[in-house]
Amino acid sequence: EFRRVLFRSIDQLFQGILSLKSVEECYTFFSDLFTVQELTAFAQRFQVAGLLLDGNTYEMVRNQVPVSSSTIT
């Protein structure tokens, strides 16, 4: 039951994100959900993921993004 409710909530979150039509709407939406610090951490994780997908090594990523090695892994 808990998992079903959780996944329904996650689905609703994703539907909310998919409904956004501009960067300005994204700023409003995400600033309502996250603190500035949480949003910054999320953005850094997104940057790390992109760098890893581009073929950068963990060390290269660590030199480009100020996050811990555990965040990179």
C-alpha positions as CSV (number, residue, x, y, z in Angstrom):
1,E,0.0,0.0,0.0
2,F,2.8,2.5,0.9
3,R,4.7,1.8,-2.3
4,R,1.6,2.2,-4.4
5,V,0.9,5.6,-2.7
6,L,4.5,6.6,-3.1
7,F,4.6,5.7,-6.8
8,R,1.4,7.6,-7.4
9,S,2.9,10.7,-5.7
10,I,6.0,10.3,-7.9
11,D,3.8,10.0,-11.0
12,Q,2.1,13.2,-10.0
13,L,5.4,15.0,-9.5
14,F,6.6,13.9,-12.9
15,Q,3.3,15.0,-14.5
16,G,3.7,18.4,-12.8
17,I,7.2,18.7,-14.3
18,L,6.0,17.7,-17.7
19,S,3.4,20.4,-17.6
20,L,5.9,23.2,-17.3
21,K,6.2,25.3,-20.4
22,S,9.1,27.8,-19.7
23,V,12.2,28.2,-17.7
24,E,10.3,30.8,-15.6
25,E,7.6,28.3,-14.7
26,C,10.4,25.8,-13.8
27,Y,12.0,28.4,-11.4
28,T,8.6,29.0,-9.8
29,F,7.8,25.3,-9.5
30,F,11.1,24.1,-8.2
31,S,11.5,27.1,-5.8
32,D,8.2,26.1,-4.2
33,L,9.5,22.5,-3.7
34,F,13.1,23.0,-2.7
35,T,15.3,25.4,-0.7
36,V,18.0,27.2,-2.7
37,Q,20.5,24.8,-1.2
38,E,18.5,21.7,-2.2
39,L,18.0,23.1,-5.7
40,T,21.7,23.8,-6.0
41,A,22.6,20.3,-4.9
42,F,20.1,18.9,-7.4
43,A,21.6,21.0,-10.2
44,Q,25.1,19.9,-9.4
45,R,24.0,16.2,-9.5
46,F,22.4,16.8,-12.9
47,Q,25.7,18.4,-14.1
48,V,27.6,15.4,-12.7
49,A,25.4,13.0,-14.6
50,G,25.9,14.9,-17.8
51,L,29.6,14.9,-17.5
52,L,29.7,11.2,-16.8
53,L,27.5,10.5,-19.8
54,D,29.9,12.6,-21.8
55,G,32.7,10.1,-20.8
56,N,34.4,12.1,-18.1
57,T,36.1,10.1,-15.4
58,Y,35.1,10.5,-11.8
59,E,38.4,12.5,-11.2
60,M,37.7,14.8,-14.1
61,V,34.2,15.4,-12.8
62,R,35.4,16.1,-9.3
63,N,37.8,18.8,-10.8
64,Q,34.9,20.5,-12.6
65,V,32.0,20.3,-10.0
66,P,32.4,21.0,-6.3
67,V,30.8,17.9,-5.0
68,S,32.0,14.9,-2.9
69,S,33.2,11.8,-4.5
70,S,30.2,9.9,-3.0
71,T,27.9,12.3,-4.9
72,I,29.7,11.4,-8.1
73,T,29.5,7.7,-7.5
